[in-house]
Amino acid sequence: MDVEAAVHRTLSIDPGEIVLLPTGFAVALPEGYELQVRPRSGLAVKHGITVVNSPGTIDEDYRGEVKIALINLSKAVFTVRRGDRIAQLVLAPVAKARLDIVSELNTTDRGTGGFGHTGL
């Protein structure tokens, strides 16, 4: 779902600036779920505006106002007005992990090959 800015006045985001924008609502999520905060592709591609901690997470036990942390990665000032769609929210189940401590891991073809080890 798209989420809109609930700013009281027009707000400018300078290049490189991070802002926390109000949405004007709070949620009570079902147990075992989170809301993921994601950038809107049009804002990202056309204006360099993205969610700074993408994807952000709103936990099931949070009851305060939902706020969106945006960053301006462009070289131009970006203006936000009340009602502008600034992010997307996705309701998603949270998998609970059980971790086992082991002394060694099984082997794979990839092994310890890290970033970029397979080329382009």
C-alpha positions as CSV (number, residue, x, y, z in Angstrom):
1,M,0.0,0.0,0.0
2,D,1.2,3.5,-0.7
3,V,1.7,5.8,2.4
4,E,1.2,9.6,2.3
5,A,3.1,12.4,4.0
6,A,1.1,14.1,6.8
7,V,3.4,17.1,7.0
8,H,1.7,20.3,8.2
9,R,3.6,22.5,5.8
10,T,5.6,22.0,2.6
11,L,9.0,20.5,3.5
12,S,12.2,20.7,1.5
13,I,14.7,17.9,1.6
14,D,18.2,19.1,0.6
15,P,20.7,16.9,-1.3
16,G,22.2,14.4,1.2
17,E,19.6,15.2,3.9
18,I,17.7,12.6,5.9
19,V,14.2,13.5,7.2
20,L,11.7,11.6,9.3
21,L,8.2,12.3,7.9
22,P,5.0,11.8,9.8
23,T,2.1,9.7,8.2
24,G,-0.6,10.6,10.7
25,F,-1.6,7.1,11.6
26,A,-0.6,4.2,13.9
27,V,-1.2,0.5,13.5
28,A,-1.7,-2.6,15.6
29,L,-0.2,-5.5,13.6
30,P,-1.2,-9.1,14.1
31,E,1.3,-11.3,16.1
32,G,3.9,-12.8,13.8
33,Y,3.8,-9.9,11.2
34,E,5.7,-6.8,10.4
35,L,5.1,-3.8,8.1
36,Q,8.0,-3.4,5.7
37,V,8.7,0.2,4.6
38,R,9.9,0.4,1.0
39,P,10.8,3.2,-1.4
40,R,8.5,4.2,-4.3
41,S,10.3,3.4,-7.5
42,G,9.2,6.6,-9.3
43,L,10.6,8.8,-6.5
44,A,13.9,6.8,-6.4
45,V,14.5,6.8,-10.2
46,K,13.2,10.2,-11.1
47,H,14.2,12.2,-8.0
48,G,16.8,10.2,-6.0
49,I,14.5,9.9,-3.0
50,T,14.6,6.6,-1.1
51,V,14.0,5.1,2.3
52,V,17.2,5.4,4.2
53,N,17.0,2.0,6.0
54,S,15.3,0.2,3.1
55,P,13.5,-1.9,3.8
56,G,12.5,-0.5,7.1
57,T,10.6,-2.5,9.6
58,I,7.6,-1.6,11.8
59,D,7.4,-4.3,14.5
60,E,4.2,-5.9,15.7
61,D,4.5,-4.4,19.2
62,Y,5.0,-0.8,18.1
63,R,2.0,1.5,18.7
64,G,3.3,5.0,17.9
65,E,2.8,7.0,14.7
66,V,4.3,5.4,11.6
67,K,7.1,7.6,10.3
68,I,9.1,7.3,7.2
69,A,12.8,8.0,7.0
70,L,13.7,9.4,3.6
71,I,17.0,10.5,2.1
72,N,17.7,12.7,-0.9
73,L,20.4,11.1,-2.9
74,S,20.1,13.6,-5.8
75,K,21.8,16.9,-6.4
76,A,18.6,18.9,-6.3
77,V,16.3,20.0,-3.4
78,F,13.1,17.8,-3.3
79,T,9.8,19.2,-2.0
80,V,7.2,17.1,0.0
81,R,3.7,18.3,0.3
82,R,0.9,17.0,2.5
83,G,-0.7,14.0,0.8
84,D,2.3,13.1,-1.4
85,R,2.9,9.4,-1.6
86,I,6.3,8.9,-0.1
87,A,6.8,5.2,0.5
88,Q,5.1,1.8,0.3
89,L,4.1,-0.6,3.1
90,V,4.0,-4.3,2.8
91,L,2.5,-6.5,5.5
92,A,4.7,-9.6,5.8
93,P,5.0,-12.6,8.1
94,V,8.1,-12.8,10.2
95,A,9.9,-16.2,10.3
96,K,11.3,-17.0,13.8
97,A,14.7,-18.6,13.5
98,R,16.2,-21.2,15.8
99,L,20.0,-20.9,15.7
100,D,22.3,-23.8,16.3
101,I,26.0,-23.2,17.2
102,V,28.3,-25.6,15.4
103,S,32.0,-26.0,15.1
104,E,32.0,-26.1,11.3
105,L,29.7,-25.8,8.3
106,N,29.0,-28.2,5.5
107,T,30.8,-27.3,2.2
108,T,29.3,-25.9,-1.0
109,D,30.5,-25.2,-4.5
110,R,30.6,-21.5,-3.7
111,G,32.4,-21.9,-0.4
112,T,33.7,-18.6,1.0
113,G,33.5,-16.7,-2.3
114,G,32.2,-13.3,-1.5
115,F,30.9,-10.2,-3.3
116,G,31.6,-10.3,-7.0
117,H,33.3,-13.7,-7.1
118,T,31.2,-14.9,-10.0
119,G,31.8,-11.9,-12.2
120,L,29.2,-9.9,-14.1
